């Protein structure tokens, strides 16, 4: 569920998808690991039908890859040239979002919500919960993407950011990461779109 939308109770399938995302982001499910539907069904106490739905969802997000007669596995790490291309594509989408937000504007409630996300980001760093750090980091950008273009833009952007995460190393310090996001937020609050774009580009790497 993208930030910026009304809060709703997650379905069982959404909860399972979120747990598997966490397992992939944390490295508990390493790149190229094969997923066994029967084992996952037993783990979560469900039939294989809902598990197939979750696998399909995560495949669309770019975290899994499915091949005929081979089942699903965690996607592979991108080679450097493709990672660079993915970064550029994500930057272009987020710059577009910032420039679109310039026209639509952000409300005071939006700034409160974004500030709350950054407080959660710092708290996750303080607990050294780097999987949660990653998910909260994504939710900050997701909020802006959704404000700029709704579900349509989120659906274009989301697979890029999730696939990029497979290449990332664990973050070990908070100062730079939190400061970069606060720089984006401050520029937006001041209506300084030029600096907001610069801050977004510096953050996506």
BELKA-V942403 format. One record per residue. N is the residue number from 1. SS is DSSP state (A for helix, B for strand, O for the rest). PSI is psi in radians with two decimals (* if undefined). OMEGA is omega in radians with two decimals (* if undefined). Layout:
# BELKA-V942403
n=N ss=SS psi=PSI omega=OMEGA
n=N ss=SS psi=PSI omega=OMEGA
This chain:
# BELKA-V942403
n=1 ss=O psi=2.26 omega=-3.11
n=2 ss=O psi=2.48 omega=3.02
n=3 ss=O psi=2.65 omega=-3.14
n=4 ss=O psi=-0.19 omega=3.09
n=5 ss=O psi=2.79 omega=3.12
n=6 ss=O psi=2.45 omega=3.14
n=7 ss=O psi=2.39 omega=3.08
n=8 ss=O psi=2.77 omega=3.11
n=9 ss=O psi=2.26 omega=-3.12
n=10 ss=O psi=2.41 omega=3.04
n=11 ss=O psi=2.92 omega=3.11
n=12 ss=A psi=-0.74 omega=3.14
n=13 ss=A psi=-0.69 omega=3.10
n=14 ss=A psi=-0.68 omega=3.12
n=15 ss=A psi=-0.71 omega=3.12
n=16 ss=A psi=-0.75 omega=3.11
n=17 ss=A psi=-0.72 omega=-3.14
n=18 ss=A psi=-0.67 omega=3.11
n=19 ss=A psi=-0.73 omega=3.13
n=20 ss=A psi=-0.63 omega=3.03
n=21 ss=A psi=-0.79 omega=3.13
n=22 ss=A psi=-0.73 omega=-3.14
n=23 ss=A psi=-0.66 omega=-3.14
n=24 ss=A psi=-0.79 omega=-3.13
n=25 ss=A psi=-0.68 omega=-3.10
n=26 ss=A psi=-0.32 omega=-3.09
n=27 ss=O psi=-0.02 omega=3.08
n=28 ss=O psi=-0.60 omega=2.96
n=29 ss=O psi=1.76 omega=-3.04
n=30 ss=O psi=2.79 omega=3.05
n=31 ss=O psi=2.44 omega=3.12
n=32 ss=O psi=0.02 omega=3.08
n=33 ss=O psi=2.26 omega=3.11
n=34 ss=B psi=2.47 omega=3.11
n=35 ss=O psi=2.35 omega=3.13
n=36 ss=O psi=2.01 omega=-3.08
n=37 ss=A psi=-0.74 omega=-3.10
n=38 ss=A psi=-0.74 omega=3.12
n=39 ss=A psi=-0.72 omega=3.12
n=40 ss=A psi=-0.69 omega=3.12
n=41 ss=A psi=-0.73 omega=3.12
n=42 ss=A psi=-0.70 omega=-3.13
n=43 ss=A psi=-0.75 omega=-3.05
n=44 ss=A psi=0.01 omega=3.09
n=45 ss=O psi=0.66 omega=-3.11
n=46 ss=O psi=2.96 omega=3.00
n=47 ss=O psi=3.00 omega=-3.09
n=48 ss=A psi=-0.36 omega=3.14
n=49 ss=A psi=-0.97 omega=3.11
n=50 ss=A psi=-0.58 omega=3.12
n=51 ss=A psi=-0.72 omega=3.09
n=52 ss=A psi=-0.69 omega=3.12
n=53 ss=A psi=-0.72 omega=3.13
n=54 ss=A psi=-0.75 omega=3.12
n=55 ss=A psi=-0.73 omega=3.10
n=56 ss=A psi=-0.74 omega=3.13
n=57 ss=A psi=-0.82 omega=-3.11
n=58 ss=A psi=-0.44 omega=3.04
n=59 ss=A psi=-0.74 omega=3.09
n=60 ss=A psi=-0.54 omega=3.14
n=61 ss=O psi=-0.22 omega=3.11
n=62 ss=O psi=0.00 omega=-3.13
n=63 ss=O psi=-0.55 omega=3.12
n=64 ss=B psi=2.81 omega=3.03
n=65 ss=B psi=2.33 omega=-3.13
n=66 ss=B psi=2.35 omega=3.11
n=67 ss=B psi=2.51 omega=3.13
n=68 ss=O psi=2.27 omega=3.08
n=69 ss=O psi=0.04 omega=-3.13
n=70 ss=O psi=-0.12 omega=-3.10
n=71 ss=B psi=-2.84 omega=-3.09
n=72 ss=B psi=2.61 omega=3.07
n=73 ss=B psi=2.83 omega=3.07
n=74 ss=B psi=2.36 omega=-3.09
n=75 ss=O psi=2.73 omega=-3.12
n=76 ss=O psi=2.83 omega=3.04
n=77 ss=O psi=2.40 omega=3.14
n=78 ss=O psi=2.49 omega=3.00
n=79 ss=O psi=2.73 omega=-3.01
n=80 ss=A psi=-0.73 omega=-3.11
n=81 ss=A psi=-0.72 omega=3.12
n=82 ss=A psi=-0.62 omega=3.07
n=83 ss=A psi=-0.74 omega=3.12
n=84 ss=A psi=-0.73 omega=3.10
n=85 ss=A psi=-0.75 omega=-3.14
n=86 ss=A psi=-0.71 omega=3.11
n=87 ss=A psi=-0.78 omega=-3.13
n=88 ss=A psi=-0.70 omega=3.12
n=89 ss=A psi=-0.74 omega=3.12
n=90 ss=A psi=-0.75 omega=3.11
n=91 ss=A psi=-0.78 omega=-3.13
n=92 ss=A psi=-0.73 omega=3.13
n=93 ss=A psi=-0.74 omega=-3.08
n=94 ss=A psi=-0.57 omega=3.04
n=95 ss=A psi=-0.75 omega=3.07
n=96 ss=A psi=-0.76 omega=-3.13
n=97 ss=A psi=-0.79 omega=3.14
n=98 ss=A psi=-0.76 omega=-3.13
n=99 ss=A psi=-0.55 omega=3.08
n=100 ss=A psi=-0.69 omega=3.11
n=101 ss=A psi=-0.54 omega=3.09
n=102 ss=A psi=-0.69 omega=-3.13
n=103 ss=A psi=-0.70 omega=-3.07
n=104 ss=A psi=-0.57 omega=-3.13
n=105 ss=O psi=2.78 omega=3.06
n=106 ss=O psi=2.47 omega=3.13
n=107 ss=O psi=2.95 omega=3.08
n=108 ss=A psi=-0.61 omega=3.09
n=109 ss=A psi=-0.66 omega=3.08
n=110 ss=A psi=-0.78 omega=-3.13
n=111 ss=A psi=-0.63 omega=3.08
n=112 ss=A psi=-0.76 omega=3.13
n=113 ss=A psi=-0.74 omega=-3.14
n=114 ss=A psi=-0.68 omega=3.09
n=115 ss=A psi=-0.68 omega=3.12
n=116 ss=A psi=-0.69 omega=3.10
n=117 ss=A psi=-0.73 omega=-3.13
n=118 ss=A psi=-0.59 omega=3.04
n=119 ss=A psi=-0.71 omega=3.08
n=120 ss=A psi=-0.64 omega=3.11
n=121 ss=A psi=-0.80 omega=3.12
n=122 ss=A psi=-0.71 omega=-3.14
n=123 ss=A psi=-0.68 omega=3.11
n=124 ss=A psi=-0.68 omega=3.05
n=125 ss=A psi=-0.77 omega=-3.10
n=126 ss=A psi=-0.57 omega=3.12
n=127 ss=O psi=-0.06 omega=-3.09
n=128 ss=O psi=0.62 omega=3.08
n=129 ss=O psi=1.51 omega=-2.96
n=130 ss=A psi=-0.39 omega=3.02
n=131 ss=A psi=-0.76 omega=3.11
n=132 ss=A psi=-0.63 omega=3.06
n=133 ss=A psi=-0.85 omega=-3.12
n=134 ss=A psi=-0.80 omega=-3.10
n=135 ss=A psi=-0.68 omega=3.13
n=136 ss=A psi=-0.69 omega=3.06
n=137 ss=A psi=-0.86 omega=3.13
n=138 ss=A psi=-0.68 omega=-3.08
n=139 ss=A psi=-0.55 omega=3.09
n=140 ss=A psi=-0.89 omega=3.14
n=141 ss=A psi=-0.66 omega=3.14
n=142 ss=A psi=-0.69 omega=3.12
n=143 ss=A psi=-0.82 omega=-3.12
n=144 ss=A psi=-0.72 omega=3.13
n=145 ss=A psi=-0.77 omega=-3.12
n=146 ss=A psi=-0.71 omega=3.11
n=147 ss=A psi=-0.56 omega=-3.09
n=148 ss=A psi=-0.67 omega=-2.99
n=149 ss=A psi=0.17 omega=3.10
n=150 ss=A psi=-2.76 omega=-3.08
n=151 ss=A psi=-0.65 omega=-3.09
n=152 ss=A psi=-0.81 omega=-3.12
n=153 ss=A psi=-0.66 omega=3.09
n=154 ss=A psi=-0.76 omega=-3.10
n=155 ss=A psi=-0.49 omega=3.05
n=156 ss=A psi=-0.76 omega=-3.01
n=157 ss=A psi=-0.69 omega=-2.93
n=158 ss=A psi=-0.80 omega=-3.14
n=159 ss=A psi=-0.57 omega=3.12
n=160 ss=A psi=-0.86 omega=-3.05
n=161 ss=A psi=-0.64 omega=-3.13
n=162 ss=A psi=-0.69 omega=3.13
n=163 ss=A psi=-0.66 omega=3.10
n=164 ss=A psi=-0.57 omega=-3.08
n=165 ss=A psi=-0.43 omega=3.13
n=166 ss=O psi=-0.37 omega=-3.12
n=167 ss=O psi=-0.23 omega=-3.00
n=168 ss=O psi=2.52 omega=2.99
n=169 ss=O psi=2.83 omega=3.11
n=170 ss=O psi=2.42 omega=3.10
n=171 ss=O psi=2.33 omega=-3.07
n=172 ss=O psi=-0.23 omega=3.10
n=173 ss=O psi=2.61 omega=-3.03
n=174 ss=O psi=-0.47 omega=-2.93
n=175 ss=A psi=-0.90 omega=-3.07
n=176 ss=A psi=-0.79 omega=-3.09
n=177 ss=A psi=-0.90 omega=-3.12
n=178 ss=A psi=-0.70 omega=-3.14
n=179 ss=A psi=-0.69 omega=3.12
n=180 ss=A psi=-0.75 omega=3.14
n=181 ss=A psi=-0.66 omega=3.08
n=182 ss=A psi=-0.56 omega=3.08
n=183 ss=A psi=-0.71 omega=3.08
n=184 ss=A psi=-0.83 omega=-3.10
n=185 ss=A psi=-0.74 omega=-3.13
n=186 ss=A psi=-0.74 omega=3.13
n=187 ss=A psi=-0.70 omega=3.10
n=188 ss=A psi=-0.72 omega=3.13
n=189 ss=A psi=-0.61 omega=-3.14
n=190 ss=O psi=-0.07 omega=-3.11
n=191 ss=O psi=0.36 omega=-3.12
n=192 ss=O psi=1.47 omega=-3.04
n=193 ss=A psi=-0.59 omega=3.12
n=194 ss=A psi=-0.83 omega=3.13
n=195 ss=A psi=-0.53 omega=3.08
n=196 ss=A psi=-0.72 omega=3.10
n=197 ss=A psi=-0.76 omega=3.11
n=198 ss=A psi=-0.72 omega=-3.11
n=199 ss=A psi=-0.67 omega=3.10
n=200 ss=A psi=-0.80 omega=-3.13
n=201 ss=A psi=-0.68 omega=-3.13
n=202 ss=A psi=-0.52 omega=-3.09
n=203 ss=A psi=-0.51 omega=-3.09
n=204 ss=O psi=1.83 omega=-3.08
n=205 ss=O psi=* omega=*
